[in-house]
Amino acid sequence: MSLREILTWPHSCLQAICEPVEVITPAIRSLAADMLDTMYAAPGRGLAAPQVGELLRLFVMDATWKEGDPSPVICINPDILDRGTEIVGADEGCLSIPGVMAHVERPTAVRMVWTDLEGMVHDQWLSGFHALCAQHELDHLDGIVTLDQVDEAQRAAILSAYEAQV
């Protein structure tokens, strides 16, 4: 496996809507492995394919590895089928917008369906940080970054802080 370059804002790949993965090929398996290596090295808890320049509906996440043993999840063609009613506001970081946080409001639970590398379909309710992480990564597949989830004043402040450091 190898580490991939993580693209940073405002790279055009971060604003693109990704194409579905049609077939799980050796190239897709290699991409997923590279993405996990890259995510852990960053160190992040999630990474979407467009963040490494691949416009495919694929993301990896490991919501708890920083607190314990790794438990990576590879999500191919994920989709949110339902959302819980409880909303929480939390500060989110993004490997593609390093060094800044955005206060984003999201449902604390989502029902998500995805395919894994073995072709098995998963339909599962995710809650807590797993749900927040999955929503963040799924946004990337639709060309949405945390900057798109905040009001204009917060966006301006985040961009100002981000541009001051790059």
Residue pairs with C-beta under 8 A, 6 or more apart in sequence:
1 30
1 33
1 34
1 36
1 37
2 34
2 37
3 34
3 37
3 38
3 41
4 34
4 35
4 38
4 52
4 53
5 52
5 53
6 38
6 42
6 47
6 51
6 52
6 95
6 96
7 13
7 14
7 50
7 51
7 52
7 53
7 96
8 96
8 97
8 98
8 166
9 96
9 97
9 145
9 147
9 162
11 96
13 50
13 51
13 53
13 55
14 50
14 51
14 96
14 140
14 143
14 145
15 143
15 145
16 50
16 55
16 143
17 141
17 142
17 143
18 49
18 50
18 55
18 56
18 57
18 58
18 141
18 142
18 143
19 55
19 56
19 57
20 56
20 57
20 77
21 28
21 56
21 57
21 58
21 76
21 77
21 115
24 76
24 115
24 117
24 119
28 56
28 58
28 76
28 117
29 117
31 49
31 52
31 54
31 56
31 58
32 58
32 60
32 74
32 117
34 52
35 47
35 49
35 52
35 58
35 59
35 60
36 47
36 60
36 62
36 72
36 74
38 47
38 52
39 45
39 46
39 47
39 60
39 61
39 62
39 95
40 62
40 65
40 70
42 95
43 66
44 95
45 61
45 62
45 63
45 65
45 66
45 129
45 133
46 59
46 60
46 61
46 62
46 63
46 133
46 134
46 136
46 137
47 59
47 60
47 61
47 95
47 137
48 58
48 59
48 137
48 138
48 140
48 141
49 55
49 56
49 57
49 58
49 59
49 140
49 141
50 56
50 140
50 141
50 143
51 95
51 96
51 140
57 76
57 77
57 78
57 141
58 74
58 75
58 76
58 77
58 141
59 75
59 78
59 137
59 138
59 140
59 141
60 72
60 73
60 74
60 75
60 137
61 72
61 73
61 75
61 130
61 133
61 134
61 137
62 70
62 71
62 72
62 73
63 71
63 129
63 130
63 133
64 71
64 129
65 71
65 72
73 116
74 116
74 117
75 112
75 114
75 115
75 116
75 134
75 137
76 114
76 115
76 116
76 117
77 114
77 115
78 112
78 113
78 114
78 134
78 137
78 138
78 141
79 112
79 113
79 114
79 138
80 110
80 111
80 112
80 134
80 135
80 138
81 111
81 112
81 113
81 123
82 110
82 111
83 107
83 109
83 110
83 111
84 107
84 108
84 109
84 110
84 127
84 131
85 107
86 107
86 108
86 109
87 105
87 106
87 107
87 108
88 105
88 106
88 107
88 108
88 132
89 103
89 104
89 105
90 103
90 104
90 106
90 132
91 101
91 102
91 103
91 104
92 101
92 102
92 103
92 104
92 132
92 136
92 146
93 100
93 101
94 102
94 136
94 145
94 146
96 140
96 145
97 145
97 146
97 147
97 158
97 162
99 161
99 162
99 165
100 158
100 161
100 162
101 158
102 146
102 147
102 149
102 150
102 154
102 158
103 150
103 154
104 136
104 146
104 149
104 150
105 149
106 131
106 132
106 135
106 136
107 131
107 135
108 127
108 128
108 131
108 132
109 125
109 126
109 127
109 128
109 131
110 125
110 126
110 131
110 134
110 135
111 123
111 124
111 125
111 126
112 122
112 123
112 124
112 125
112 126
112 134
112 138
113 121
113 122
113 123
113 124
114 121
114 122
115 121
115 122
116 122
126 134
136 146
139 145
139 146
139 148
139 149
146 158
147 155
147 158
147 159
150 158
